[in-house]
Amino acid sequence: MLVRQAALARRRIGKPLDENALDADRVWGGRFDGPPLKLAVFGDSIAAGLGAERRKDTLGARLAKGLARAERRRVRLRTAAVVGAESSMLAAQIDDLPDDYRPDVAVIVVGGNDVTHRVPVSASVGHLDAAIGCLQELGAAVVVGTCPDLGSLRPVPQPLRALGARLSRQLADAQADVVVRRGARTVSLRRAVGPFFVTQPEEMFSLDRFHPSALGYRRTAEALLPAVRAALKDRRRPEPQPSA
């Protein structure tokens, strides 16, 4: 029954969107002076901004614009996220960065495809753990938006939708544990923006009723931005020196 429901959900969702997200990589906040902060975004189609009709409405652009206004500095966005990516693909996204690139802050949003492709939670969080460590070695402050609530997807019939909700919640909780152990910042997208997708699906979802709309990305960026600023503040804070 679940296999049949999964096939039905795929037919309902279809592929009305171009599978390539808009390219929003540029310097945002050009009215500010000084060297730009470097913001890198990793993960899946949500991180890439699929569903946004204008590049300024992608998740990366929303974060870059908000960070520029808050910090009164220009922000150079680099989107490494790939549509359809699972957590296992984070390593390749990091490896594809230029050798001399050092992001000030990195945002990761991943997990939905791990759930739909039935990747074990232990494997998913293992890849996330390794990615966070690699980014921290590059000197980046890291923020992770945990797996969104798949129970908000109306095209998915019941009881498959309820199962998706439970599995996505389990993965999100495991992701949060790894992030905290790594000393990075975490944001529960299920708690922060999930209710909006449940109560306002027509406004929050894009044409395919699966990926966020411009409003959905705005809400998601607003939820992530305080953690991004806090992570940058943590990064700037000098390490305490041991006493004699």
C-alpha positions as CSV (number, residue, x, y, z in Angstrom):
1,M,0.0,0.0,0.0
2,L,2.8,2.4,0.9
3,V,4.6,1.7,-2.4
4,R,1.4,2.5,-4.3
5,Q,0.9,5.7,-2.3
6,A,4.4,6.8,-3.0
7,A,3.8,6.3,-6.8
8,L,0.6,8.2,-6.5
9,A,2.4,11.1,-4.7
10,R,5.1,11.2,-7.4
11,R,2.4,11.5,-10.1
12,R,0.5,14.2,-8.2
13,I,3.7,16.3,-7.7
14,G,5.2,15.6,-11.1
15,K,7.9,17.9,-12.3
16,P,6.3,21.3,-13.2
17,L,9.5,23.1,-12.1
18,D,12.7,23.2,-14.0
19,E,15.0,20.9,-12.1
20,N,17.7,23.6,-12.1
21,A,17.4,26.3,-9.4
22,L,18.0,29.9,-10.3
23,D,21.6,31.2,-10.0
24,A,21.6,33.8,-7.2
25,D,25.3,33.8,-6.6
26,R,26.6,37.4,-6.5
27,V,27.3,40.1,-4.0
28,W,24.2,41.3,-2.1
29,G,23.9,44.5,-0.2
30,G,26.0,46.6,-2.6
31,R,25.2,49.8,-0.8
32,F,27.4,48.8,2.1
33,D,31.2,49.3,2.2
34,G,34.1,47.0,3.2
35,P,35.0,43.5,2.2
36,P,32.0,41.3,1.8
37,L,31.2,38.4,4.2
38,K,31.3,35.1,2.4
39,L,28.1,33.0,2.8
40,A,28.0,29.5,1.5
41,V,24.8,27.3,1.2
42,F,25.0,23.5,1.0
43,G,22.3,20.8,0.8
44,D,19.4,19.9,-1.4
45,S,16.7,21.6,-3.5
46,I,15.5,23.8,-0.7
47,A,19.0,25.0,0.0
48,A,19.4,25.6,-3.8
49,G,16.1,27.6,-3.9
50,L,14.1,25.4,-6.3
51,G,10.6,26.8,-6.7
52,A,11.6,30.5,-6.5
53,E,10.7,32.4,-9.6
54,R,13.2,35.2,-9.0
55,R,16.7,34.8,-7.8
56,K,16.2,37.3,-5.0
57,D,13.6,34.9,-3.6
58,T,15.9,31.9,-3.3
59,L,16.9,30.8,0.2
60,G,20.5,31.9,-0.3
61,A,19.6,35.3,-1.6
62,R,17.1,35.8,1.2
63,L,19.8,35.0,3.7
64,A,22.4,37.1,2.0
65,K,20.1,40.1,1.9
66,G,19.0,39.8,5.5
67,L,22.6,39.3,6.7
68,A,23.8,42.3,4.7
69,R,21.1,44.5,6.3
70,A,21.7,43.2,9.8
71,E,25.5,43.4,9.7
72,R,25.6,46.5,7.4
73,R,28.1,44.7,5.2
74,R,28.1,43.3,1.7
75,V,27.6,39.5,1.5
76,R,29.0,37.4,-1.3
77,L,26.8,34.3,-1.8
78,R,28.0,31.0,-3.1
79,T,25.4,28.2,-3.5
80,A,26.9,24.8,-3.5
81,A,23.6,23.0,-2.9
82,V,22.3,20.6,-5.6
83,V,18.7,19.7,-6.4
84,G,18.0,16.1,-5.3
85,A,21.0,15.9,-3.0
86,E,21.1,13.6,0.0
87,S,23.4,14.0,3.0
88,S,26.0,11.7,1.4
89,M,26.5,14.4,-1.3
90,L,27.6,17.1,1.1
91,A,31.2,16.0,0.9
92,A,31.3,16.4,-2.9
93,Q,29.7,19.9,-2.6
94,I,32.5,20.9,-0.2
95,D,35.2,19.3,-2.3
96,D,34.0,21.3,-5.4
97,L,34.8,24.6,-3.6
98,P,37.8,26.4,-4.9
99,D,41.0,25.5,-3.0
100,D,41.4,29.0,-1.7
101,Y,37.8,29.6,-0.7
102,R,37.1,30.1,3.0
103,P,33.5,30.9,3.9
104,D,32.8,33.0,6.9
105,V,29.5,31.2,7.5
106,A,28.0,28.1,6.0
107,V,24.3,27.1,6.0
108,I,23.2,23.5,5.5
109,V,19.7,22.4,4.7
110,V,19.4,18.7,3.9
111,G,17.4,15.6,4.9
112,G,14.2,15.4,2.9
113,N,15.7,13.2,0.2
114,D,17.3,11.0,2.8
115,V,13.8,10.3,4.2
116,T,12.1,9.7,0.8
117,H,15.0,7.5,-0.4
118,R,14.9,5.5,2.9
119,V,18.5,6.3,3.9
120,P,19.2,5.0,7.5
121,V,19.3,7.9,10.0
122,S,22.8,6.8,11.3
123,A,24.2,7.1,7.7
124,S,22.6,10.5,7.1
125,V,23.8,12.0,10.3
126,G,27.3,10.5,9.8
127,H,27.6,12.4,6.5
128,L,26.3,15.6,8.1
129,D,28.7,15.2,11.0
130,A,31.7,14.9,8.6
131,A,30.5,17.9,6.5
132,I,30.2,20.1,9.5
133,G,33.7,19.1,10.6
134,C,35.2,19.9,7.1
135,L,33.5,23.3,7.1
136,Q,34.8,24.1,10.6
137,E,38.3,23.2,9.5
138,L,37.9,25.8,6.7
139,G,37.1,28.3,9.4
140,A,33.4,28.6,8.8
141,A,30.7,29.2,11.3
142,V,28.1,26.5,10.6
143,V,24.3,26.6,10.8
144,V,22.1,23.6,10.1
145,G,18.4,23.8,9.3
146,T,17.2,20.4,10.3
147,C,15.0,18.2,8.1
148,P,11.6,19.9,7.3
149,D,8.3,18.3,8.3
150,L,7.3,16.0,5.4
151,G,3.9,15.7,7.1
152,S,2.9,19.0,5.6
153,L,3.0,17.7,2.0
154,R,-0.7,17.6,1.0
155,P,-0.1,15.6,-2.3
156,V,1.1,12.7,-0.2
157,P,-1.8,10.5,0.8
158,Q,-2.3,9.1,4.3
159,P,-1.0,7.0,6.0
160,L,2.2,7.6,4.0
161,R,2.2,11.3,5.0
162,A,2.0,10.4,8.7
163,L,4.9,8.0,8.2
164,G,6.9,10.7,6.4
165,A,6.2,13.1,9.3
166,R,7.5,10.6,11.9
167,L,10.6,9.7,9.9
168,S,11.5,13.3,9.1
169,R,11.1,14.2,12.8
170,Q,13.4,11.4,13.8
171,L,16.0,12.5,11.3
172,A,15.7,16.2,12.4
173,D,16.2,15.2,16.1
174,A,19.3,13.2,15.2
175,Q,20.7,16.0,13.1
176,A,20.2,18.4,15.9
177,D,22.2,16.2,18.3
178,V,25.1,16.0,15.9
179,V,25.1,19.8,15.3
180,V,25.2,20.5,19.1
181,R,28.0,18.0,19.6
182,R,30.0,19.8,16.9
183,G,29.5,23.2,18.6
184,A,27.5,24.5,15.6
185,R,24.1,26.2,15.5
186,T,20.9,24.4,14.7
187,V,17.4,25.6,13.7
188,S,14.4,23.2,13.8
189,L,12.6,24.1,10.5
190,R,9.8,21.8,11.6
191,R,9.1,24.0,14.6
192,A,10.0,27.3,13.1
193,V,8.2,27.3,9.8
194,G,6.4,23.9,9.7
195,P,3.1,25.3,11.0
196,F,3.0,27.9,8.3
197,F,3.3,25.2,5.6
198,V,0.5,23.3,7.3
199,T,-1.9,26.2,7.7
200,Q,-1.1,28.2,4.6
201,P,-0.2,25.6,1.9
202,E,-1.4,27.7,-1.0
203,E,0.9,30.6,-0.1
204,M,3.9,28.7,1.3
205,F,4.3,26.1,-1.4
206,S,5.3,26.7,-5.0
207,L,3.7,25.3,-8.1
208,D,4.6,21.7,-7.4
209,R,3.1,21.8,-3.9
210,F,6.4,20.3,-2.7
211,H,9.1,23.0,-2.7
212,P,8.7,26.4,-1.0
213,S,7.3,29.5,-2.8
214,A,8.9,32.9,-2.4
215,L,7.0,33.4,0.8
216,G,8.1,29.9,2.0
217,Y,11.7,30.9,1.4
218,R,11.2,34.2,3.1
219,R,9.8,32.5,6.2
220,T,12.6,29.9,6.2
221,A,15.4,32.6,5.8
222,E,13.8,34.6,8.6
223,A,14.0,31.5,10.9
224,L,17.6,30.8,10.0
225,L,19.0,34.4,10.1
226,P,19.2,34.8,13.9
227,A,21.3,31.6,14.1
228,V,23.5,32.8,11.2
229,R,24.2,36.0,13.0
230,A,24.8,34.3,16.3
231,A,27.2,31.8,14.7
232,L,29.2,34.7,13.2
233,K,29.3,36.3,16.6
234,D,30.6,33.1,18.1
235,R,33.3,32.9,15.4
236,R,34.5,36.4,16.1
237,R,34.7,35.9,19.8
238,P,38.3,35.3,20.9
239,E,39.1,31.9,22.4
240,P,39.6,32.2,26.2
241,Q,43.3,32.0,27.1
242,P,44.4,29.5,29.8
243,S,45.6,31.0,33.0
244,A,49.2,30.6,34.1
